[in-house]
Amino acid sequence: MSLSLFICYPRALSTSLSLPMEMIAAANSVSRINRVKKVGWQCKVVSAASEPEQPIEFARGLRILPEFEFHTAPKADRIFLPPIWGKPDVIVDRNPEFIDWIKQRYTEGTQLIATGTGVGLLAKAGLLDNKVATTHWYYFDTFEKKYPKVNLQRHHFITQAGRLYCCGSINSLVDLTTYFIENYFGKEVTQVIEQHFSHEINRTYDKPWYSTGAARHPDEGIIEVQQWMQSHYAHPFNLQALAELANMSVRNFSRRFKAAVGKSALAYGNDLKMEAARELLKETNLSHQDIADQVGFKDAAYFSRQFKIKNKITPKEYREMVRGKLFNI
């Protein structure tokens, strides 16, 4: 059993709690139906205030009654800190007991995930000193002046420094939540979540984010090839050309790529093509043949077969599904 705590405080953005919690609840349901994993993932809402049984008013007037106050909350695997609407200093600078509680939970081994201006809570606690972090672009200058010891990454939507995760927006939080879901439940469950929440999930979380400490993988030579593949996904990838790009033998390149990424280079390239195809099916009216051409498949029939193998549904079914979510919600 895994437990995550979602913190709420005045003027927090409610979607940073409700959307990840809905995704996790859906993953639990799919896991039970498919008998993928018997162990569930629980989510609890916790107040950053110390007053018992007092509702918290979020941005836009929504009021939520938390299950716990922070000092009575159970130990958890992860704690999610939402962004704060307006000036975050009111929350960040005026709740020293809550800041101490965050530091204590971190020392106990809990993962901390902060989004947007909520990253200021981690910075105020001193947990991000000399570590990478990101926040909402509107808060960059203020954040950098207030926390000069933090290695602010303005060009990354997600950063990781060991057990500390920072997201620049709610969209990037959704990507990170999807990554956590795959690690916990596996790819089969995650594919269903991606399909049902496709209007929230903009792109895959397979691409490496900026990370220190517990990096996705440290092989810089392979990362360079991955970055080239991401920019040239329409190319007909072959091992010889990729190995030459990495200045390695085919055998050494194949071994290092699989060890670093967890899949073969050709499988990774196929995933990139499929990601691009899903975006085109969702965002354009291009024919299947035109999409096949743009992402580097030899013909529409072969593209359709590969798409169904990868996504469990046909391109036509996928387009109908995501268009319904995009325009009928």
C-alpha positions as CSV (number, residue, x, y, z in Angstrom):
1,M,0.0,0.0,0.0
2,S,1.3,3.5,-0.9
3,L,0.0,6.7,0.7
4,S,0.2,10.2,-0.7
5,L,-0.7,13.4,1.2
6,F,-2.1,16.3,-0.8
7,I,-1.7,19.5,1.2
8,C,-4.2,22.3,1.0
9,Y,-3.9,25.9,2.2
10,P,-5.8,29.1,1.4
11,R,-5.7,30.2,-2.3
12,A,-4.2,26.9,-3.5
13,L,-5.2,25.8,-7.0
14,S,-7.6,23.0,-6.5
15,T,-6.8,21.2,-9.8
16,S,-3.3,20.5,-8.5
17,L,-5.0,18.2,-6.0
18,S,-8.1,17.0,-7.8
19,L,-6.6,16.0,-11.1
20,P,-3.7,13.9,-9.8
21,M,-6.0,12.3,-7.2
22,E,-8.5,11.4,-10.0
23,M,-5.7,9.9,-12.1
24,I,-4.5,7.8,-9.1
25,A,-8.0,6.7,-8.3
26,A,-8.6,5.6,-11.9
27,A,-5.3,3.7,-11.9
28,N,-6.4,1.9,-8.7
29,S,-9.7,0.9,-10.4
30,V,-8.0,-0.2,-13.6
31,S,-5.5,-2.2,-11.6
32,R,-8.2,-4.0,-9.7
33,I,-10.2,-4.8,-12.9
34,N,-7.1,-6.1,-14.8
35,R,-5.7,-7.8,-11.7
36,V,-2.4,-6.1,-12.5
37,K,-1.5,-5.3,-8.9
38,K,-3.4,-6.0,-5.7
39,V,-1.7,-3.3,-3.6
40,G,-3.6,0.1,-3.8
41,W,-2.5,3.7,-3.7
42,Q,-4.3,5.9,-1.1
43,C,-4.6,9.7,-1.2
44,K,-5.4,11.9,1.8
45,V,-6.1,15.6,1.9
46,V,-4.2,17.4,4.7
47,S,-4.5,21.0,5.9
48,A,-1.4,23.1,6.3
49,A,-3.2,24.9,9.1
50,S,-3.3,23.7,12.7
51,E,-7.0,24.5,13.4
52,P,-9.0,21.2,13.6
53,E,-11.9,20.6,11.3
54,Q,-11.8,23.9,9.6
55,P,-12.5,24.1,5.8
56,I,-9.9,25.5,3.5
57,E,-10.9,28.1,0.9
58,F,-9.1,27.5,-2.4
59,A,-8.7,30.0,-5.2
60,R,-12.0,30.9,-6.8
61,G,-13.9,30.3,-3.6
62,L,-14.0,26.4,-3.5
63,R,-14.0,25.2,0.1
64,I,-12.6,21.8,1.1
65,L,-12.7,20.1,4.5
66,P,-9.3,18.2,4.9
67,E,-9.2,14.7,6.5
68,F,-6.2,15.7,8.7
69,E,-4.2,18.7,10.0
70,F,-0.5,18.4,9.2
71,H,0.6,17.6,12.7
72,T,-1.9,14.6,12.9
73,A,-1.3,13.3,9.4
74,P,0.0,9.8,8.9
75,K,3.4,9.1,7.5
76,A,3.3,8.9,3.7
77,D,5.4,8.0,0.7
78,R,4.8,11.3,-1.0
79,I,3.6,14.8,-0.2
80,F,2.2,17.0,-2.9
81,L,2.4,20.8,-2.4
82,P,0.1,22.8,-4.7
83,P,0.7,26.2,-6.2
84,I,-0.7,29.3,-4.5
85,W,-2.7,31.9,-6.4
86,G,-1.4,35.5,-6.1
87,K,1.4,36.2,-3.8
88,P,2.7,33.0,-2.2
89,D,4.6,34.7,0.6
90,V,1.4,34.9,2.7
91,I,1.5,31.1,2.9
92,V,5.3,30.5,2.6
93,D,6.5,33.1,5.2
94,R,3.8,32.9,7.8
95,N,3.6,29.2,8.7
96,P,6.9,28.2,10.4
97,E,5.4,25.2,12.1
98,F,4.3,23.8,8.7
99,I,7.8,24.5,7.2
100,D,9.4,22.6,10.1
101,W,6.9,19.7,9.5
102,I,8.0,19.6,5.8
103,K,11.6,19.4,6.8
104,Q,10.9,16.6,9.3
105,R,9.0,14.5,6.7
106,Y,11.8,14.9,4.3
107,T,14.4,13.7,6.8
108,E,12.1,10.6,7.4
109,G,12.5,9.7,3.7
110,T,9.3,11.1,2.2
111,Q,9.3,12.3,-1.4
112,L,8.2,16.0,-1.8
113,I,6.5,17.2,-5.0
114,A,5.9,20.9,-5.3
115,T,4.2,22.7,-8.2
116,G,4.5,26.4,-9.3
117,T,4.7,28.8,-6.5
118,G,4.4,25.9,-4.0
119,V,8.1,25.3,-4.7
120,G,8.7,28.3,-2.4
121,L,7.7,26.1,0.5
122,L,10.6,23.7,-0.2
123,A,13.0,26.7,-0.8
124,K,11.9,28.3,2.5
125,A,12.6,25.1,4.3
126,G,16.2,25.2,2.9
127,L,15.7,21.8,1.2
128,L,16.6,23.2,-2.3
129,D,19.8,25.0,-1.3
130,N,22.5,24.1,-3.9
131,K,19.9,21.9,-5.7
132,V,18.1,22.3,-9.0
133,A,14.5,23.5,-9.0
134,T,11.9,25.1,-11.2
135,T,8.7,27.1,-10.6
136,H,6.1,28.9,-12.6
137,W,7.6,31.3,-15.2
138,Y,5.7,34.3,-13.7
139,Y,7.5,33.7,-10.4
140,F,11.1,33.2,-11.8
141,D,12.6,36.6,-11.0
142,T,11.0,36.9,-7.5
143,F,12.0,33.3,-6.6
144,E,15.6,33.8,-7.8
145,K,16.0,37.0,-5.7
146,K,14.4,35.5,-2.6
147,Y,16.2,32.1,-2.8
148,P,19.7,32.8,-4.4
149,K,21.1,29.5,-3.2
150,V,18.7,27.5,-5.3
151,N,19.9,26.4,-8.8
152,L,16.8,27.7,-10.7
153,Q,16.2,26.0,-14.1
154,R,14.2,28.4,-16.2
155,H,14.1,26.1,-19.2
156,H,12.8,22.9,-17.6
157,F,9.2,22.1,-16.5
158,I,10.2,19.4,-14.2
159,T,13.3,19.0,-12.0
160,Q,14.4,16.3,-9.6
161,A,17.0,16.4,-6.9
162,G,16.9,13.1,-5.1
163,R,13.5,13.0,-3.3
164,L,12.6,16.6,-4.3
165,Y,10.5,17.1,-7.4
166,C,9.5,20.6,-8.7
167,C,7.0,21.2,-11.5
168,G,6.5,24.5,-13.3
169,S,2.8,24.0,-14.0
170,I,-0.1,21.8,-13.4
171,N,0.4,20.3,-16.8
172,S,3.9,19.2,-15.8
173,L,2.5,17.8,-12.5
174,V,0.2,15.7,-14.6
175,D,3.1,14.4,-16.6
176,L,5.0,13.6,-13.4
177,T,2.0,11.9,-11.9
178,T,1.8,9.7,-15.0
179,Y,5.4,8.8,-14.5
180,F,4.7,7.8,-10.9
181,I,1.7,5.8,-11.9
182,E,3.7,3.8,-14.4
183,N,6.4,3.1,-11.9
184,Y,3.8,1.9,-9.4
185,F,1.2,0.1,-11.5
186,G,3.1,-0.6,-14.7
187,K,2.7,0.3,-18.4
188,E,-0.6,-1.6,-19.0
189,V,-2.5,0.4,-16.4
190,T,-0.7,3.7,-17.5
191,Q,-1.9,3.3,-21.1
192,V,-5.5,3.2,-20.0
193,I,-4.9,6.3,-17.8
194,E,-3.3,8.1,-20.8
195,Q,-6.3,7.3,-23.0
196,H,-8.9,8.5,-20.5
197,F,-7.0,11.6,-19.4
198,S,-5.6,12.4,-22.8
199,H,-7.0,15.9,-22.8
200,E,-4.9,16.7,-19.7
201,I,-1.8,14.7,-20.7
202,N,0.0,16.8,-23.4
203,R,3.0,14.6,-24.1
204,T,4.9,11.6,-22.6
205,Y,7.0,11.7,-19.5
206,D,9.6,9.4,-21.1
207,K,11.8,12.4,-22.1
208,P,14.5,13.0,-19.5
209,W,13.9,16.0,-17.3
210,Y,16.6,18.0,-15.5
211,S,17.7,15.8,-12.6
212,T,20.5,15.5,-10.1
213,G,21.2,12.9,-7.5
214,A,18.7,10.1,-8.6
215,A,19.0,10.9,-12.3
216,R,17.0,8.9,-14.8
217,H,20.3,7.6,-16.2
218,P,23.9,9.1,-16.2
219,D,25.1,8.0,-19.7
220,E,25.7,11.3,-21.4
221,G,26.5,9.6,-24.7
222,I,23.1,7.9,-24.8
223,I,21.3,11.1,-23.7
224,E,22.8,12.9,-26.7
225,V,21.5,10.2,-29.0
226,Q,18.1,10.3,-27.3
227,Q,17.9,14.1,-27.8
228,W,18.8,13.7,-31.5
229,M,16.1,11.0,-31.9
230,Q,13.5,13.2,-30.3
231,S,14.3,16.0,-32.8
232,H,14.4,13.6,-35.8
233,Y,11.7,11.1,-35.0
234,A,10.5,10.9,-38.6
235,H,13.8,9.3,-39.7
236,P,14.0,5.6,-40.4
237,F,16.1,4.7,-37.4
238,N,18.7,2.0,-37.8
239,L,21.3,0.8,-35.3
240,Q,24.3,1.3,-37.5
241,A,23.5,5.0,-38.0
242,L,22.7,5.6,-34.3
243,A,25.9,3.8,-33.2
244,E,27.9,6.0,-35.5
245,L,26.2,9.1,-34.1
246,A,27.3,7.9,-30.6
247,N,30.8,7.0,-31.9
248,M,30.4,3.5,-30.7
249,S,30.2,0.0,-32.1
250,V,26.7,-1.4,-32.8
251,R,27.2,-4.0,-30.1
252,N,28.4,-1.5,-27.4
253,F,25.8,1.1,-28.4
254,S,22.9,-1.5,-28.2
255,R,24.1,-2.7,-24.8
256,R,24.5,0.8,-23.3
257,F,21.2,2.1,-24.7
258,K,19.3,-0.8,-23.2
259,A,21.0,-0.5,-19.9
260,A,20.4,3.3,-19.7
261,V,16.9,3.6,-21.1
262,G,15.4,0.2,-20.3
263,K,14.5,-0.6,-23.9
264,S,16.2,-1.0,-27.2
265,A,17.1,2.0,-29.4
266,L,14.6,0.9,-32.1
267,A,11.8,0.4,-29.6
268,Y,12.5,3.8,-28.1
269,G,12.5,5.3,-31.7
270,N,9.1,3.6,-32.3
271,D,7.7,5.1,-29.1
272,L,8.8,8.6,-30.3
273,K,7.0,8.0,-33.6
274,M,3.9,6.9,-31.8
275,E,3.9,9.9,-29.5
276,A,4.1,12.2,-32.5
277,A,1.3,10.2,-34.2
278,R,-1.0,10.6,-31.2
279,E,-0.4,14.4,-31.2
280,L,-1.2,14.6,-34.9
281,L,-4.4,12.5,-34.6
282,K,-5.5,14.7,-31.7
283,E,-4.6,18.1,-33.0
284,T,-5.0,17.9,-36.9
285,N,-7.3,16.6,-39.6
286,L,-4.5,14.9,-41.5
287,S,-5.2,11.6,-43.1
288,H,-3.7,8.4,-41.7
289,Q,-1.4,8.3,-44.8
290,D,-0.2,11.9,-44.2
291,I,0.5,11.1,-40.5
292,A,2.3,7.9,-41.5
293,D,4.5,10.0,-43.8
294,Q,5.2,12.7,-41.2
295,V,6.3,10.3,-38.5
296,G,8.3,8.0,-40.7
297,F,6.2,4.9,-41.4
298,K,6.3,3.4,-44.9
299,D,2.5,3.3,-45.5
300,A,-0.8,3.9,-43.7
301,A,-1.7,0.2,-43.3
302,Y,1.6,-0.6,-41.6
303,F,1.3,2.5,-39.4
304,S,-2.2,1.5,-38.4
305,R,-1.1,-2.0,-37.4
306,Q,1.8,-0.7,-35.4
307,F,-0.4,1.9,-33.7
308,K,-2.9,-0.7,-32.6
309,I,-0.1,-3.0,-31.2
310,K,1.2,-0.1,-29.2
311,N,-2.0,1.6,-28.1
312,K,-4.5,-1.2,-28.1
313,I,-6.9,0.8,-30.3
314,T,-6.8,1.8,-34.0
315,P,-5.8,5.4,-35.1
316,K,-9.4,6.0,-36.0
317,E,-10.7,4.9,-32.6
318,Y,-8.0,7.0,-30.9
319,R,-8.9,10.1,-32.9
320,E,-12.6,9.7,-32.1
321,M,-11.8,9.2,-28.4
322,V,-9.5,12.3,-28.0
323,R,-11.7,14.5,-30.1
324,G,-14.6,13.7,-27.9
325,K,-12.6,14.6,-24.8
326,L,-11.3,17.8,-26.4
327,F,-14.6,19.2,-27.7
328,N,-17.4,17.6,-25.6
329,I,-16.2,18.3,-22.1
